[in-house]
Each structure stands twice: as C-alpha cells, then as structure tokens.
Amino acid sequence: NAFDRCLELANVYLPETPPALENVNAFDNIKSTCTFYCKTQASLDAYKKAQNWSTLSGAYTFALEP
C-alpha cells in the first residue's frame, strides 16, 4: 500500500518497462483522476497487459507523456 491515501497524487510517471507489482493495493484510495504516464506507445501497451498493472489501467487513465 505504498501510495494508499495519497490524495495529492495527481500524476505518476512510469519507467519504460513495467516493474513487478505484487497487487493493486499499492495505489488504494488515490484520486480517480490520477493519470499514469508512459513515454512510448510500446510501454503503454506493456502496462495495459502486465499483471496487476492491467487492473489499474482499467480503473485509472494511462496515457502517453505530454
């Protein structure tokens, strides 16, 4: 629950390769408007398929970095 209740968390900038995410509880109780950013389309696609990250991508916005 590393980011549990981090209500000020607005953006998360992700590394190119999805790190292991033991469970989706790492981001419990954050704002529903939080956006997770990837640098490339290939990275974005990888996160949307990766274990547990794919669940988060259904609940939050995953997008390319502006």
N, CA and C atoms as an extended XYZ file, in Angstrom:
198
Properties=species:S:1:pos:R:3:atomname:S:1:resname:S:1:resid:I:1 pbc="F F F"
N         0.818       -1.189        0.000 N   ASN     1
C         0.000        0.000        0.000 CA  ASN     1
C         0.864        1.255        0.000 C   ASN     1
N         1.861        1.259       -0.821 N   ALA     2
C         2.858        2.336       -0.838 CA  ALA     2
C         2.248        3.728       -1.023 C   ALA     2
N         1.209        3.837       -1.841 N   PHE     3
C         0.616        5.144       -2.117 CA  PHE     3
C        -0.812        5.251       -1.582 C   PHE     3
N        -1.180        4.360       -0.680 N   ASP     4
C        -2.521        4.341       -0.099 CA  ASP     4
C        -2.845        5.692        0.531 C   ASP     4
N        -3.958        6.252        0.125 N   ARG     5
C        -4.474        7.523        0.644 CA  ARG     5
C        -3.602        8.738        0.303 C   ARG     5
N        -2.801        8.638       -0.716 N   CYS     6
C        -2.027        9.806       -1.181 CA  CYS     6
C        -2.969       10.639       -2.055 C   CYS     6
N        -3.789       11.412       -1.416 N   LEU     7
C        -4.829       12.144       -2.132 CA  LEU     7
C        -4.298       13.287       -2.981 C   LEU     7
N        -3.062       13.669       -2.774 N   GLU     8
C        -2.459       14.723       -3.600 CA  GLU     8
C        -1.776       14.154       -4.850 C   GLU     8
N        -1.730       12.847       -4.954 N   LEU     9
C        -1.089       12.206       -6.104 CA  LEU     9
C        -1.941       12.461       -7.342 C   LEU     9
N        -1.410       13.232       -8.274 N   ALA    10
C        -2.164       13.595       -9.472 CA  ALA    10
C        -1.621       12.909      -10.716 C   ALA    10
N        -0.299       12.695      -10.765 N   ASN    11
C         0.355       12.082      -11.922 CA  ASN    11
C         1.417       11.108      -11.457 C   ASN    11
N         1.536       10.007      -12.193 N   VAL    12
C         2.586        9.021      -11.933 CA  VAL    12
C         3.319        8.810      -13.254 C   VAL    12
N         4.623        9.040      -13.256 N   TYR    13
C         5.432        8.844      -14.461 CA  TYR    13
C         6.135        7.509      -14.330 C   TYR    13
N         5.806        6.609      -15.228 N   LEU    14
C         6.242        5.219      -15.135 CA  LEU    14
C         7.528        4.953      -15.909 C   LEU    14
N         8.333        3.995      -15.434 N   PRO    15
C         9.515        3.598      -16.194 CA  PRO    15
C         9.094        2.865      -17.472 C   PRO    15
N        10.001        2.752      -18.397 N   GLU    16
C         9.710        2.155      -19.704 CA  GLU    16
C         9.152        0.732      -19.599 C   GLU    16
N         9.733       -0.072      -18.727 N   THR    17
C         9.310       -1.460      -18.551 CA  THR    17
C         8.519       -1.590      -17.255 C   THR    17
N         7.364       -2.232      -17.309 N   PRO    18
C         6.565       -2.362      -16.094 CA  PRO    18
C         7.295       -3.165      -15.009 C   PRO    18
N         7.502       -2.568      -13.839 N   PRO    19
C         8.099       -3.331      -12.745 CA  PRO    19
C         7.065       -4.296      -12.173 C   PRO    19
N         7.524       -5.304      -11.465 N   ALA    20
C         6.593       -6.231      -10.824 CA  ALA    20
C         5.720       -5.454       -9.848 C   ALA    20
N         4.450       -5.730       -9.878 N   LEU    21
C         3.503       -5.112       -8.960 CA  LEU    21
C         2.777       -6.266       -8.276 C   LEU    21
N         3.103       -6.483       -7.010 N   GLU    22
C         2.576       -7.640       -6.285 CA  GLU    22
C         1.056       -7.657       -6.233 C   GLU    22
N         0.443       -6.499       -6.059 N   ASN    23
C        -1.010       -6.414       -6.075 CA  ASN    23
C        -1.421       -4.971       -6.351 C   ASN    23
N        -2.680       -4.785       -6.626 N   VAL    24
C        -3.156       -3.455       -6.988 CA  VAL    24
C        -3.351       -2.556       -5.771 C   VAL    24
N        -3.156       -3.084       -4.576 N   ASN    25
C        -3.333       -2.285       -3.366 CA  ASN    25
C        -2.291       -1.178       -3.229 C   ASN    25
N        -1.255       -1.217       -4.000 N   ALA    26
C        -0.214       -0.184       -3.924 CA  ALA    26
C        -0.786        1.207       -4.160 C   ALA    26
N        -1.865        1.293       -4.900 N   PHE    27
C        -2.465        2.581       -5.230 CA  PHE    27
C        -3.899        2.701       -4.698 C   PHE    27
N        -4.188        2.063       -3.567 N   ASP    28
C        -5.524        2.168       -2.962 CA  ASP    28
C        -5.830        3.601       -2.545 C   ASP    28
N        -7.056        3.979       -2.729 N   ASN    29
C        -7.582        5.244       -2.215 CA  ASN    29
C        -6.865        6.490       -2.727 C   ASN    29
N        -6.423        6.463       -3.986 N   ILE    30
C        -5.890        7.671       -4.601 CA  ILE    30
C        -7.022        8.305       -5.416 C   ILE    30
N        -6.822        9.527       -5.861 N   LYS    31
C        -7.854       10.202       -6.647 CA  LYS    31
C        -8.147        9.427       -7.930 C   LYS    31
N        -9.408        9.353       -8.273 N   SER    32
C        -9.786        8.670       -9.512 CA  SER    32
C        -9.284        9.419      -10.736 C   SER    32
N        -8.884       10.675      -10.560 N   THR    33
C        -8.381       11.490      -11.673 CA  THR    33
C        -6.867       11.362      -11.866 C   THR    33
N        -6.219       10.553      -11.045 N   CYS    34
C        -4.773       10.352      -11.185 CA  CYS    34
C        -4.469        9.739      -12.555 C   CYS    34
N        -3.454       10.260      -13.217 N   THR    35
C        -3.061        9.764      -14.533 CA  THR    35
C        -1.680        9.134      -14.451 C   THR    35
N        -1.543        7.961      -15.057 N   PHE    36
C        -0.285        7.248      -15.134 CA  PHE    36
C         0.281        7.471      -16.540 C   PHE    36
N         1.496        8.027      -16.609 N   TYR    37
C         2.087        8.382      -17.901 CA  TYR    37
C         3.207        7.438      -18.305 C   TYR    37
N         3.214        7.091      -19.591 N   CYS    38
C         4.268        6.281      -20.203 CA  CYS    38
C         4.947        7.116      -21.284 C   CYS    38
N         6.230        6.796      -21.556 N   LYS    39
C         6.985        7.566      -22.556 CA  LYS    39
C         6.676        7.164      -23.991 C   LYS    39
N         6.378        5.881      -24.202 N   THR    40
C         6.160        5.399      -25.563 CA  THR    40
C         4.877        4.577      -25.649 C   THR    40
N         4.375        4.422      -26.851 N   GLN    41
C         3.186        3.594      -27.056 CA  GLN    41
C         3.472        2.141      -26.691 C   GLN    41
N         4.680        1.661      -26.989 N   ALA    42
C         5.040        0.281      -26.647 CA  ALA    42
C         5.003        0.080      -25.129 C   ALA    42
N         5.481        1.059      -24.396 N   SER    43
C         5.454        0.992      -22.938 CA  SER    43
C         4.011        1.021      -22.427 C   SER    43
N         3.202        1.878      -22.976 N   LEU    44
C         1.794        1.974      -22.601 CA  LEU    44
C         1.086        0.641      -22.826 C   LEU    44
N         1.332        0.033      -23.967 N   ASP    45
C         0.743       -1.271      -24.288 CA  ASP    45
C         1.213       -2.343      -23.302 C   ASP    45
N         2.483       -2.294      -22.923 N   ALA    46
C         3.034       -3.278      -21.982 CA  ALA    46
C         2.368       -3.154      -20.614 C   ALA    46
N         2.160       -1.939      -20.138 N   TYR    47
C         1.496       -1.746      -18.842 CA  TYR    47
C         0.061       -2.251      -18.874 C   TYR    47
N        -0.604       -2.051      -19.980 N   LYS    48
C        -2.002       -2.481      -20.082 CA  LYS    48
C        -2.141       -3.998      -20.113 C   LYS    48
N        -1.029       -4.716      -20.348 N   LYS    49
C        -1.044       -6.179      -20.385 CA  LYS    49
C        -0.388       -6.816      -19.157 C   LYS    49
N         0.412       -6.055      -18.433 N   ALA    50
C         1.195       -6.597      -17.322 CA  ALA    50
C         0.311       -6.949      -16.118 C   ALA    50
N         0.727       -8.009      -15.422 N   GLN    51
C        -0.020       -8.463      -14.250 CA  GLN    51
C        -0.204       -7.332      -13.247 C   GLN    51
N        -1.405       -7.176      -12.774 N   ASN    52
C        -1.838       -6.160      -11.817 CA  ASN    52
C        -1.833       -4.744      -12.384 C   ASN    52
N        -0.905       -4.395      -13.245 N   TRP    53
C        -0.961       -3.088      -13.903 CA  TRP    53
C        -2.187       -3.023      -14.812 C   TRP    53
N        -2.541       -4.142      -15.417 N   SER    54
C        -3.700       -4.152      -16.314 CA  SER    54
C        -4.980       -3.832      -15.547 C   SER    54
N        -5.079       -4.264      -14.299 N   THR    55
C        -6.237       -3.921      -13.470 CA  THR    55
C        -6.272       -2.426      -13.206 C   THR    55
N        -5.122       -1.855      -12.889 N   LEU    56
C        -5.057       -0.409      -12.654 CA  LEU    56
C        -5.412        0.376      -13.905 C   LEU    56
N        -4.995       -0.132      -15.071 N   SER    57
C        -5.274        0.612      -16.307 CA  SER    57
C        -6.759        0.631      -16.628 C   SER    57
N        -7.514       -0.267      -16.016 N   GLY    58
C        -8.969       -0.251      -16.183 CA  GLY    58
C        -9.635        0.739      -15.236 C   GLY    58
N        -8.954        1.099      -14.160 N   ALA    59
C        -9.527        1.983      -13.151 CA  ALA    59
C        -9.039        3.428      -13.263 C   ALA    59
N        -7.870        3.615      -13.843 N   TYR    60
C        -7.258        4.947      -13.947 CA  TYR    60
C        -6.869        5.223      -15.388 C   TYR    60
N        -6.575        6.481      -15.666 N   THR    61
C        -6.140        6.858      -17.007 CA  THR    61
C        -4.650        6.553      -17.172 C   THR    61
N        -4.326        5.814      -18.204 N   PHE    62
C        -2.947        5.563      -18.622 CA  PHE    62
C        -2.789        6.262      -19.956 C   PHE    62
N        -1.776        7.103      -20.090 N   ALA    63
C        -1.625        7.907      -21.301 CA  ALA    63
C        -0.138        8.109      -21.626 C   ALA    63
N         0.111        8.610      -22.831 N   LEU    64
C         1.469        8.968      -23.220 CA  LEU    64
C         1.831       10.300      -22.564 C   LEU    64
N         3.099       10.427      -22.186 N   GLU    65
C         3.562       11.691      -21.598 CA  GLU    65
C         3.300       12.824      -22.571 C   GLU    65
N         2.892       13.976      -22.034 N   PRO    66
C         2.621       15.127      -22.921 CA  PRO    66
C         3.909       15.681      -23.488 C   PRO    66
